Amino acid sequence: MSNLKNFLTSKVFFKQVAIALGIIVVVIFLLLQWLSWTTNHGEQVQVPDLAKKTVEKASEELDNLGLEAVVLDTVEFNAKFPPYTIVEQDPLAKVNVKDGRKVYVKVNAGGYSAIKVPDLVQKTYRLALPMLKNAGLEEGTKTYVPYLAKDVVLEMKQNGKTLKAGDKVQKASKIDLVLGDGKTGYQEAEGTQDSTSETPEN
């Protein structure tokens, strides 16, 4: 027992304990460094703004940053963005992410889709306008022609061509409307009144 007690209190024992503790500290430090390297701990990349960029250009830019572009879908055409360019992204621009993160994007369509022209003929202008907009079309020029009923749609036109209900045009197209001016009846009545008020010459 005395030999063990002497050993535990000797300089040799304390030296060996110190060496063992030093080895443990070094091993733990190296293990943490290895884990940090393998998991990219602390390494983050700022996601760039990909709006209005083609998928090819965005993929190249992300690849240079260690990120990956993934196309989710092609969305309905948005005139604020060039055709076939990115309109949405996730994560958003300027968000910090880990190296290797996937960036999901949605791409603008190449142009407006074709839609059917609603039946506006013999509808009042007040009723026809919301029908036109609900169909995804825009109001063009208004032209008035002699007709008994005022503001009733008589024709629908595009670039001078008369359209029928069901004809297909591009979404957001402008449709010109030919409306009645409501003056025909008035003019006829006025003409009749004038003719009856004339006094025959003697």
C-alpha positions in Angstrom: 0.0 0.0 0.0 2.9 2.3 0.8 4.3 1.8 -2.6 1.0 2.7 -4.3 0.6 5.7 -2.1 4.2 6.8 -2.9 3.4 6.3 -6.6 0.2 8.3 -6.5 2.0 11.2 -4.9 5.1 11.0 -7.0 6.0 13.4 -9.8 6.0 10.5 -12.3 2.3 9.9 -11.7 1.3 13.5 -12.1 3.5 13.7 -15.2 1.7 10.7 -16.7 -1.8 12.2 -15.8 -0.8 15.5 -17.4 0.3 13.7 -20.6 -2.9 11.7 -20.7 -5.1 14.8 -20.3 -3.1 16.5 -23.0 -3.7 13.6 -25.4 -7.4 13.7 -24.6 -7.6 17.5 -25.2 -5.7 17.1 -28.5 -8.0 14.2 -29.6 -11.2 16.2 -28.8 -9.8 19.2 -30.6 -9.0 17.2 -33.7 -12.4 15.5 -33.6 -14.2 18.8 -33.5 -12.1 20.1 -36.4 -13.0 17.0 -38.4 -16.7 17.4 -37.7 -16.6 21.1 -38.6 -14.9 20.3 -41.9 -17.3 17.4 -42.9 -20.5 19.3 -42.0 -19.4 22.7 -43.3 -20.2 24.1 -39.9 -20.2 27.9 -39.8 -19.8 28.1 -43.6 -22.7 30.0 -45.2 -23.5 31.5 -48.6 -25.7 34.4 -49.4 -28.4 33.4 -52.0 -28.2 35.8 -55.0 -31.2 37.5 -56.6 -32.2 35.3 -59.6 -35.2 37.3 -60.8 -35.4 37.9 -64.5 -32.5 35.5 -65.2 -32.6 32.5 -67.4 -32.3 29.1 -65.7 -29.0 28.5 -67.4 -27.5 31.7 -66.1 -28.9 31.2 -62.6 -27.6 27.6 -62.5 -24.1 28.8 -63.5 -24.2 31.6 -60.8 -25.4 29.2 -58.1 -22.9 26.5 -59.1 -20.1 29.0 -58.6 -21.4 29.6 -55.0 -21.7 25.9 -54.3 -25.5 25.9 -54.6 -27.9 24.1 -56.9 -30.9 25.3 -58.9 -34.0 23.2 -59.1 -36.9 24.2 -61.4 -40.3 23.6 -59.8 -42.7 24.8 -62.4 -43.5 27.1 -65.3 -46.0 29.7 -64.2 -48.6 31.7 -66.2 -47.0 34.5 -68.2 -46.2 37.7 -66.3 -45.5 40.7 -68.5 -43.2 42.2 -65.8 -40.6 39.4 -66.5 -39.0 38.4 -69.8 -40.2 35.1 -71.2 -38.5 31.9 -69.8 -36.9 33.8 -66.9 -37.1 33.2 -63.2 -40.1 34.9 -61.4 -39.9 33.2 -58.0 -37.2 31.6 -55.8 -36.9 29.8 -52.5 -34.9 30.7 -50.4 -35.3 34.4 -51.2 -32.4 36.6 -52.3 -29.8 37.6 -49.6 -30.8 34.8 -47.3 -27.7 33.0 -45.9 -27.7 29.2 -46.4 -25.3 26.3 -46.1 -23.0 25.3 -48.9 -24.7 22.7 -51.1 -28.3 24.0 -50.5 -30.9 23.7 -53.3 -32.6 26.8 -54.5 -36.0 26.2 -55.9 -37.2 28.4 -58.8 -40.3 29.0 -60.9 -40.0 30.1 -64.5 -42.1 32.5 -66.5 -44.0 31.1 -69.5 -43.0 32.1 -73.0 -46.1 34.2 -73.6 -49.8 34.7 -72.9 -52.1 31.7 -73.4 -55.0 31.7 -75.9 -58.4 32.4 -74.4 -61.9 32.6 -75.8 -63.6 35.9 -76.4 -66.8 36.2 -74.3 -70.1 37.0 -76.0 -70.6 40.7 -75.5 -72.8 41.5 -78.4 -76.1 43.1 -77.4 -74.8 43.5 -73.8 -74.6 47.0 -72.3 -71.2 48.5 -72.0 -71.6 48.5 -68.2 -72.1 44.7 -68.2 -69.6 44.0 -71.0 -66.6 45.6 -69.4 -66.4 43.4 -66.3 -67.1 40.3 -68.5 -64.1 41.4 -70.7 -61.8 41.8 -67.7 -63.0 38.6 -66.0 -62.0 36.8 -69.2 -58.4 38.2 -68.9 -58.9 40.8 -71.7 -58.5 44.5 -71.9 -60.7 47.2 -73.2 -59.5 48.8 -76.5 -61.0 51.7 -78.3 -64.7 52.6 -78.2 -66.5 53.5 -81.4 -70.0 54.8 -81.6 -72.4 54.2 -84.5 -76.0 55.2 -85.0 -78.2 52.8 -83.1 -81.4 53.1 -81.1 -80.0 51.7 -77.8 -77.2 53.7 -76.2 -74.0 52.0 -75.1 -75.1 48.5 -76.3 -72.2 46.5 -77.8 -72.8 45.9 -81.5 -69.4 44.4 -82.5 -66.1 43.2 -81.1 -63.0 43.9 -83.0 -59.2 43.3 -82.8 -56.8 45.1 -85.3 -59.8 45.9 -87.5 -61.0 42.3 -87.6 -64.5 41.5 -86.4 -64.6 38.9 -83.6 -67.3 36.4 -82.7 -67.9 34.9 -79.3 -65.6 31.9 -78.9 -62.9 33.2 -81.1 -59.4 32.7 -79.5 -57.1 35.6 -78.8 -54.0 36.0 -76.5 -54.7 36.8 -72.9 -54.4 40.5 -72.0 -55.3 41.4 -75.6 -57.2 44.7 -76.2 -60.7 44.3 -77.7 -62.2 47.2 -79.5 -65.9 47.8 -78.9 -68.5 49.2 -81.3 -71.3 50.7 -79.3 -74.7 52.2 -80.2 -74.9 56.0 -79.7 -78.6 56.1 -78.8 -79.3 58.9 -81.2 -81.1 57.1 -84.1 -84.5 57.3 -82.4 -84.0 60.9 -81.4 -83.0 61.9 -84.9 -86.0 60.2 -86.4 -88.3 61.8 -83.9 -86.7 65.2 -84.5 -87.0 64.7 -88.3 -90.7 63.8 -88.0 -91.3 66.8 -85.8 -89.6 69.1 -88.2 -91.6 67.8 -91.2 -95.0 68.2 -89.4 -94.1 71.7 -88.2 -93.5 73.0 -91.7 -96.1 75.3 -93.1 -96.9 74.8 -96.8 -96.4 77.8 -98.9 -99.4 79.5 -100.5 
